[in-house]
Amino acid sequence: MLTSERVGVGCEVAERVIAHLVGSAVSRVYDRNEYLREKRAALEAWPGELARVVRES
C-alpha cells in the first residue's frame, strides 16, 4: 500500500523501507546512499493511510 497513488511512495523506496535489496549487485556496491530522507517520508505517510483504512472498515 505504500506504493499506492494515495500514499505515493516509489517502489524503490518502499523496498528499501522493508530492507529488500534493490538493483544489481554492481549498483548496490556504488550506491551507498542510505535513503534516510525518503524512508522517513514513507514511514511518516504510512500512519495516515492506516487510519484511513481503519475508518473505512
GROMACS elastic network, one bead per residue, 0.5 to 0.9 nm:
[ bonds ]
;  ai    aj funct       b0    kb
    1     4     6  0.51699   500
    1     5     6  0.87730   500
    1     6     6  0.86069   500
    1     7     6  0.73675   500
    1     9     6  0.88222   500
    1    46     6  0.85738   500
    1    49     6  0.82581   500
    2     5     6  0.84824   500
    2     6     6  0.83803   500
    2     7     6  0.56601   500
    2     8     6  0.66700   500
    2     9     6  0.54655   500
    2    10     6  0.78860   500
    2    11     6  0.82216   500
    2    14     6  0.64782   500
    2    42     6  0.71645   500
    2    43     6  0.87453   500
    2    45     6  0.81754   500
    2    46     6  0.68164   500
    2    49     6  0.84145   500
    3     6     6  0.80818   500
    3     7     6  0.63883   500
    3     8     6  0.54431   500
    3    10     6  0.56735   500
    3    11     6  0.59719   500
    3    13     6  0.89505   500
    3    14     6  0.69076   500
    4     7     6  0.54698   500
    4     8     6  0.56366   500
    4     9     6  0.71984   500
    4    10     6  0.87541   500
    5     9     6  0.79782   500
    6     9     6  0.88648   500
    6    49     6  0.79271   500
    7    42     6  0.80036   500
    7    45     6  0.63653   500
    7    46     6  0.72727   500
    7    48     6  0.86154   500
    7    49     6  0.68202   500
    8    42     6  0.83281   500
    8    45     6  0.86801   500
    9    12     6  0.84151   500
    9    13     6  0.66163   500
    9    14     6  0.63764   500
    9    38     6  0.84820   500
    9    39     6  0.89703   500
    9    41     6  0.83613   500
    9    42     6  0.59749   500
    9    45     6  0.85452   500
   10    13     6  0.53761   500
   10    14     6  0.61911   500
   10    15     6  0.86811   500
   10    42     6  0.88575   500
   11    14     6  0.50626   500
   11    15     6  0.61407   500
   11    16     6  0.86389   500
   12    15     6  0.51933   500
   12    16     6  0.63425   500
   12    17     6  0.87677   500
   12    22     6  0.67390   500
   12    23     6  0.87740   500
   13    17     6  0.61551   500
   13    18     6  0.88475   500
   13    35     6  0.75644   500
   13    38     6  0.65999   500
   13    39     6  0.63404   500
   13    42     6  0.77050   500
   14    17     6  0.50504   500
   14    18     6  0.66357   500
   14    19     6  0.87028   500
   14    20     6  0.87638   500
   14    39     6  0.75743   500
   14    42     6  0.73579   500
   15    18     6  0.54409   500
   15    19     6  0.62544   500
   15    20     6  0.51778   500
   15    21     6  0.72878   500
   15    22     6  0.69419   500
   16    20     6  0.55662   500
   16    21     6  0.70705   500
   16    22     6  0.71540   500
   16    34     6  0.87765   500
   16    35     6  0.78787   500
   16    39     6  0.73434   500
   17    20     6  0.76829   500
   17    35     6  0.89511   500
   17    38     6  0.88901   500
   17    39     6  0.57115   500
   17    40     6  0.86677   500
   17    42     6  0.78051   500
   17    43     6  0.79264   500
   19    22     6  0.88634   500
   21    24     6  0.86254   500
   21    25     6  0.89911   500
   21    28     6  0.80407   500
   22    25     6  0.86588   500
   22    27     6  0.85615   500
   22    28     6  0.72290   500
   23    26     6  0.80265   500
   23    27     6  0.59921   500
   23    28     6  0.63367   500
   24    27     6  0.52405   500
   24    28     6  0.62328   500
   24    29     6  0.87533   500
   25    28     6  0.51722   500
   25    29     6  0.64184   500
   26    29     6  0.52238   500
   26    30     6  0.66784   500
   26    31     6  0.87051   500
   27    30     6  0.52942   500
   27    31     6  0.58348   500
   28    31     6  0.51666   500
   28    32     6  0.72514   500
   29    32     6  0.70803   500
   30    33     6  0.88815   500
   31    34     6  0.85549   500
   32    35     6  0.89594   500
   33    36     6  0.81288   500
   34    37     6  0.84730   500
   34    39     6  0.87247   500
   35    38     6  0.53588   500
   35    39     6  0.59973   500
   35    40     6  0.84675   500
   36    39     6  0.51104   500
   36    40     6  0.59331   500
   36    41     6  0.85438   500
   37    40     6  0.51720   500
   37    41     6  0.62577   500
   37    42     6  0.87061   500
   38    41     6  0.51639   500
   38    42     6  0.62558   500
   38    43     6  0.87083   500
   39    42     6  0.50469   500
   39    43     6  0.61717   500
   39    44     6  0.85248   500
   40    43     6  0.51462   500
   40    44     6  0.60341   500
   40    45     6  0.85998   500
   41    44     6  0.50603   500
   41    45     6  0.61938   500
   41    46     6  0.87237   500
   42    45     6  0.52121   500
   42    46     6  0.63357   500
   43    46     6  0.51585   500
   43    47     6  0.74835   500
   44    47     6  0.65409   500
   44    48     6  0.79000   500
   45    48     6  0.57707   500
   45    49     6  0.67718   500
   46    49     6  0.52491   500
   46    50     6  0.62947   500
   46    51     6  0.87180   500
   47    50     6  0.50368   500
   47    51     6  0.60918   500
   47    52     6  0.85824   500
   48    51     6  0.51072   500
   48    52     6  0.62388   500
   48    53     6  0.87532   500
   49    52     6  0.50501   500
   49    53     6  0.63016   500
   49    54     6  0.87054   500
   50    53     6  0.51101   500
   50    54     6  0.62262   500
   50    55     6  0.86529   500
   51    54     6  0.51267   500
   51    55     6  0.61594   500
   51    56     6  0.86755   500
   52    55     6  0.51497   500
   52    56     6  0.62799   500
   52    57     6  0.88376   500
   53    56     6  0.51965   500
   53    57     6  0.64048   500
   54    57     6  0.52876   500
